[in-house]
Amino acid sequence: MSQLSGERGGAGELAPSETRAETLFLTRVVCGFGGLFLFTLGVASVIAARYEYGLLGANWGYLSAFVGLGLLFVHSVRDTDPEVRRVYGLAGVLFLLLAVGVGVYPAKPDGAAAPVAGQLLLPWGALFGFVSLLFLVPFARNETAEPYRSWAHFVLLGTGGLLCAGAVLCGLVNPAGLVAATMILGLLGVAFLCGYFSVADTSEDFPYWAATGLGVLGMATVVYAVGRTIAPTVLFDSVAALKKPNQQYDIWKVSGYLAMGLLGLSGLLALRSKTLPGYLRYGLPLVGFGLATVMFAPLLLAVMNSLAGTKTTVLSTAPTPFLVPGGVVLTLLGLSFAAVGVGVTSDAPLVVLTRRELAAFFYSPIVYIVLFGSAVAAGLGHRMFLQYVMRNTLPEPVLVFHPGLGILAGIIVLFVVPALTMRALSEERRTGTLEVLLTAPVNEWAILLSKFAATLFVYMLTWLPQAVFLIVLYVIGKPYDVRPLLSYYLAVFAAGCAFIAMGLFFSGLTRNQVVAAVLTFAGMVGLFMVRFVVQRDDTFQGLSPEAAQGLAAFLQRFAFLQTWETALDGQLELPAVVVSLSMAVFWLVLTAKLLEARKWS
């Protein structure tokens, strides 16, 4: 039939097998052989530079190796030929074995007298583990024959579970000394488990209970971290924590303790939910009841001491600080475990829609372009920081001198956020799927918060390369004070909430993605320029000194760049963080009203 149509001048049909063969040929040549060549060249250049030989040099060697790995990953995803995918599966297993061997191999640190086991876990053990994940996930997704498929699932699940459990164990054993290992092991474990859940059928019993176990581990970790942080301090300070220096009760502190206690009791409301997983339905009330007990204990003890005329405390010795960095790290890991567990097991509309948005992100090339650009910018900023450190002796906090965390990060965010938010609602309106969502049995807030949560997750993911660079620097370089870094990322998170909420509003105003991106970019440029406008001497000419000072202090709350730099200096401005979160709520409310108006229009 195709030959006949070709003889009459029509367009002859091309067989799908021929199109497939041509596509695979290009993929194998460019990604397969090209990636293998670049990877081999990069590794050879790094080894040669180690012994002071030529080739590309160490820096270009690392870049060539990483680009080669990226091309090989694309080939492993696109090429489903049985022999090809099993080669990549074998490569993933070999890299995993190499990661385990390097991670436990005893190496001698600089200046140490004896080798130490696990010295090479960061960066090489973690790096090889990540490379193994890149090859194991496509193999597990493309493989259809047993027992290869089952073994691939078992390797992903077992490795992820062991890494997550090992991260929690490191945090419990030495919360202050193993911060980097705890973070890297936990993040890598979550990545392996996410890879497993992406290829397994989560409606079956075993994957479902595996996700439930991860959620339980996350909730238990959060309970321990929060309890270990709050309970000893509250129980030791007791009544003194509620008093002013003149021994009068501080109404604000008493109100804060009561509010925290009532917040804990509100966890009992989870018992009424029918969509939350079982461990959350019963875990949240337990956590809330424990929090309420701890927060109400000083008040009850104050009443008992007042009636009995005594001055007793629950604890007699001062507890050691736990919140920074151990408590923060364990809490973040526990929340990430619980979030993955809930995301896999829950059928709540918000969770289902969030999964839909995340899938849309990672099936689109824009997120990979943004992540690649963020990684390149983070690498350039980190290289500039290392060169500056080698030329100068810097006092603590040293991260305040990091160019990649200051104005360079602010400029990058100006482009990242519009790229992530421009299609959130405008694309839904253009394709007509927004009307389908608005007429579905879900409210506007579930739609809006799902897009907000998914975009915020990708936004924070763009900061991960910078965090990995800093963790590696902490391990293989001179340890520095990590507390400013934790404050910095909290400020980055709060500012990101405001940016993304604003971007969602502008995306809901128009069907054109470019217009939405331009409006978001203009709004962020305005916030970016506040810092420089306030610092000008002629900005508040004509105002009284008191009015000028008050207006400058008010505008500085919106200068996110100044808040980031102050956090790096070790002083987190909580009012500025509250302003950013308030801006996020403001823009979300406006967007919800916009969706509600479109629903009834």
C-alpha positions, 0 to 999 in steps of 0.5 A, spaced: 500 500 500 505 504 501 509 503 495 502 504 491 501 511 494 509 512 493 508 511 485 502 516 485 506 521 488 503 521 495 507 521 501 509 514 502 508 511 509 515 509 513 514 503 517 515 504 525 521 499 525 525 503 521 524 510 524 525 506 531 532 503 528 534 510 525 533 513 532 536 508 536 542 509 531 543 516 533 542 515 540 547 509 540 552 513 536 551 520 540 550 518 547 552 511 547 559 511 544 560 519 545 558 518 552 563 512 553 569 516 550 568 522 554 567 518 560 574 514 559 577 521 556 575 524 563 577 519 567 584 518 564 585 525 564 584 525 572 588 520 573 594 523 569 593 529 572 594 526 579 601 524 576 602 530 573 602 528 566 598 532 560 591 530 557 586 535 559 587 536 566 583 535 572 578 540 572 576 539 564 577 531 566 572 531 571 567 535 566 568 530 561 567 525 565 560 528 568 558 529 561 560 522 559 556 519 564 550 524 562 550 521 555 550 514 558 544 515 562 540 518 556 542 512 552 540 507 558 533 510 558 532 510 551 535 504 548 531 498 551 535 493 547 535 487 552 543 486 551 544 494 552 540 495 558 543 489 561 550 491 560 547 498 564 544 494 569 551 490 570 554 497 570 550 499 576 551 493 580 559 494 579 558 502 581 554 500 587 559 495 589 565 500 588 561 505 592 561 500 598 568 498 597 570 505 597 566 507 603 568 502 608 575 502 605 580 505 611 584 511 608 589 515 612 586 522 613 591 528 612 595 529 619 593 522 622 597 517 624 592 511 622 587 509 617 580 511 618 574 506 616 569 510 611 574 516 610 573 516 603 565 515 603 565 523 601 565 524 596 567 518 592 563 513 595 557 517 595 559 519 588 559 512 585 553 510 589 549 516 585 552 513 578 550 506 580 543 509 581 543 512 574 544 506 571 539 501 576 533 505 575 533 505 567 534 498 567 529 496 573 524 500 568 526 497 562 527 490 564 521 485 563 524 478 564 525 475 571 529 474 575 533 480 573 527 485 574 526 482 581 533 483 583 533 490 580 527 492 585 531 488 591 537 492 590 534 499 589 529 497 595 535 494 600 540 499 598 535 505 599 533 502 606 540 500 609 542 507 607 536 511 610 537 506 616 544 508 616 543 515 616 538 515 622 543 511 626 549 516 624 545 522 627 543 518 633 550 516 635 554 522 633 549 528 631 554 533 632 560 530 628 557 526 623 553 531 620 555 531 612 555 523 613 548 523 615 545 528 610 549 524 604 547 517 606 539 520 608 539 523 601 542 518 597 537 513 601 531 517 599 533 517 592 534 509 591 527 508 594 524 513 590 527 510 584 524 503 587 517 506 588 518 509 581 518 502 577 514 498 582 507 497 582 505 501 589 498 498 589 501 491 591 502 489 598 510 489 598 511 496 595 505 499 599 508 496 606 515 498 604 513 506 603 509 505 610 515 503 613 519 509 610 513 513 613 514 510 620 521 511 620 520 518 618 515 520 623 519 516 629 525 520 627 522 527 627 519 525 634 526 523 636 529 530 634 523 534 636 523 531 643 530 531 644 531 538 642 525 541 646 523 536 652 530 537 656 531 544 655 523 546 657 523 541 663 530 544 665 528 551 665 521 550 667 518 556 671 525 560 669 523 559 662 517 563 663 519 569 667 523 576 665 529 578 668 525 581 674 522 574 675 515 577 673 511 572 668 512 574 661 505 574 658 508 573 651 512 566 653 506 564 657 502 565 651 507 562 646 507 555 651 500 555 651 499 556 643 504 550 642 501 546 647 494 547 643 498 546 637 500 539 639 493 537 642 490 539 635 494 533 632 488 529 635 484 531 629 488 527 625 484 521 628 478 524 624 481 523 617 479 518 612 485 519 607 491 519 611 495 513 612 494 509 618 501 511 621 499 518 620 492 517 623 495 515 629 502 517 629 500 525 629 496 524 635 501 521 639 506 526 637 501 532 638 500 529 645 507 528 647 508 536 645 502 538 649 505 534 655 512 537 654 509 544 653 504 544 659 509 541 664 512 548 666 505 551 667 503 545 671 510 545 675 509 553 676 502 552 679 504 546 683 510 550 686 506 556 687 501 552 691 506 548 695 511 554 696 517 550 693 522 551 687 523 544 684 525 542 676 523 536 673 531 535 670 537 537 675 542 538 670 543 542 664 542 539 657 547 539 652 545 543 645 542 538 640 538 543 635 544 545 631 546 541 627 544 534 629 536 536 631 535 540 624 539 534 620 535 529 623 528 533 623 529 534 615 531 527 614 525 525 618 520 529 614 523 527 607 522 520 609 515 521 611 513 526 605 516 520 600 512 515 605 505 519 604 506 521 597 506 513 595 501 511 600 496 516 601 490 517 596 488 524 598 487 529 593 492 534 595 497 528 595 495 525 588 495 532 585 502 533 587 504 527 584 501 529 578 505 535 578 512 532 579 511 527 574 509 533 569 515 537 571 520 531 570 517 529 564 518 536 561 525 538 559 525 544 562 527 542 569 533 538 567 535 545 563 534 548 570 538 543 574 543 543 569 544 551 569 544 551 577 549 546 577 554 549 572 553 556 576 554 552 583 560 549 580 563 556 578 561 560 584 564 554 588 570 554 584 571 562 585 570 561 593 576 556 593 580 560 589 579 566 594 580 561 600 587 559 598 589 566 597 586 569 604 585 567 611 578 568 612 575 568 619 568 565 621 563 565 618 567 563 612 561 562 608 559 570 608 565 570 603 562 565 598 560 569 591 555 563 589 551 564 596 550 572 595 549 576 589 550 571 584 545 566 587 540 572 587 541 573 580 540 565 578 534 565 582 531 571 578 531 566 572 530 559 575 523 561 578 520 564 572 522 558 568 519 553 573 512 557 574 510 560 568 507 554 565 503 552 572 497 555 570 497 558 563 499 551 560 493 548 563 489 554 561 491 554 554 490 546 553 483 546 557 485 542 562 484 547 567 477 547 566 477 539 567 481 540 574 476 545 576 470 541 575 473 535 578 471 533 585 477 537 588 477 544 591 481 550 588 486 550 594 488 542 593 489 544 585 493 550 588 497 547 593 499 541 589 502 546 584 505 550 589 508 544 593 511 541 587 514 547 584 517 549 591 520 542 591 524 543 584 526 550 587 529 547 593 532 541 588 536 547 584 540 548 591 542 541 592 548 542 587 551 548 592 549 544 598 553 538 596 559 542 594 559 545 601 558 538 604 564 535 600 568 542 602 566 540 610 569 533 609 575 534 605 577 541 607 577 545 613 571 544 617 567 550 618 561 553 622 555 550 619 550 554 623 550 560 618 549 555 612 542 552 616 540 559 617 541 561 610 537 555 607 531 557 611 531 564 609 532 561 602 526 556 603 522 562 606 524 567 600 522 561 595 515 560 598 514 568 596 517 567 589 513 561 587 506 564 590 507 570 586 509 566 580 503 562 580 499 568 581 502 571 574 501 564 571 494 564 572 493 571 569 494 569 562 494 563 557 501 565 555 507 562 558 512 568 556 508 573 559 507 570 565 515 569 566 516 576 564 511 578 569 514 574 575 521 576 573 519 583 573 516 582 580 522 579 583 527 584 580 523 589 584 524 585 590 532 584 588 533 592 587 530 593 594 537 592 597 540 597 593 535 602 593 535 602 601 542 603 601 542 609 597 543 616 601 538 620 596 532 615 596 529 618 602 530 625 601 525 630 604 523 625 609 524 626 617 530 622 620 525 618 624 520 617 618 526 615 613 529 610 618 522 607 619 521 606 612 528 603 610 527 598 616 520 596 613 523 596 606 529 591 608 524 586 610 522 585 603 530 585 601 531 577 600 538 578 598 540 582 604 536 577 608 540 571 605 547 575 606 545 576 614 543 569 615 550 567 612 553 572 617 550 568 623 544 572 624 537 570 621 532 575 621 526 572 623 521 578 621 524 578 614 522 570 614 515 572 617 514 577 611 516 572 606 512 567 608 506 572 609 507 574 602 507 567 600 500 566 603 498 573 600 499 571 593 496 564 594 490 567 597 489 571 591 491 566 586 485 561 589 480 567 589 482 567 581 481 560 580 474 561 584 472 566 579 474 562 573 470 556 576 464 560 576 465 564 570 
